[in-house]
Amino acid sequence: MTSTHASRKHIDNLPADLRELFLPPAVRAEAFVPGRPVKGRNEPSAIGAVAWVAHKVKEVAFEEFVEQGWTNAVELFGLRELADGRNSGVGV
């Protein structure tokens, strides 16, 4: 999510603690450091920022939006044992 992306106005409203978690400072690929995102790549850590923008656009509470996303992922990928908080040994 670059500074010129249409989502920028929503990212600017991201609380500092969530910004640090979802959008940590990135490094160039040649200066890779484990645990830091690489500039220009779609990093998994940005999913929280994407959820933040989507909840702003949809005008839904952040927690509600994230919970629905989790529920959808569990259903889509058959991860019911994660949803229940226990490992029942049930396959996908």
N, C-alpha and C positions, 0 to 999 in steps of 0.2 A: 504494500500500500504506500505508494509514493506521495510526495508532497503535492503533486499535481493531479492526483486521483480525485474523482468526484466525491469520494467518501471522506475527504480531508476534513470537512466541516464537522463531521461526526467524530472522527478520531481526535480532533482538538478538544472535544468534551469528555474524552476518556479519562477517568480518575487516574492520578499519578501512579498509585500502587498497581492498578491494572495495566497501565501503559508499560510499566517496568516489566511486568510479567509477560504480557502478550507481544510487546514490541521491543525487546532488548536491543541495545546497540549492535549493529551488524559490522562484520569485517569483510575485507576483500577476500576472494577465494585463495589467493596466494599467501594470505596472512591467516589462514584458518586456525581457529582455536577451538578445541572441543567444548561444547556447551554454548557456543555463540553462533547466532545465525549468520549466513553468508549473504552479502548484498546481491540483489538481483535474483534470488531464488525464492520459490514458494516454500517458506518454512512452516512446519507444523505448529510452531508456537504462535503463529499469527492467527490461528483459528479463533482464538478468543476475541481478537480485534474484529475479525469478520463478523462474529456473532454480535458484537457491540454495535457495529454499523447496521446490521440487519434488524436488530431490535429497535434501533432509532427510526429506521425507515418504515418498519411495520407498525411502530407505535405500540409495542407490547413490552411488558416488564422484562428486563434482562434475564432474571431468574426463570421466569416462565418460558422465555424463548429457548434458553439453554436446556431446561428440563425437557421440553418437547423435542429438541434435537437429539438428546440422549435417548429418549423413548423411541424415537424413529430409528436411530442407529441400532439399538438393541433388537427391535423388531425386524429390521431389514437384514441384519447379519446373523440373526439367531443367537444372540448373546444373553439369553435369559438368565443364565447362571450369574452373570455380572449384575444384572438388574436386581436379582434376589439377594446379592451380597454373599452368596455361597457358591461353592464349586460342586455342582450336583453330578458332574461327569457326563452331562448330556451333550452330545455332539452337535455340530452346526447343521 
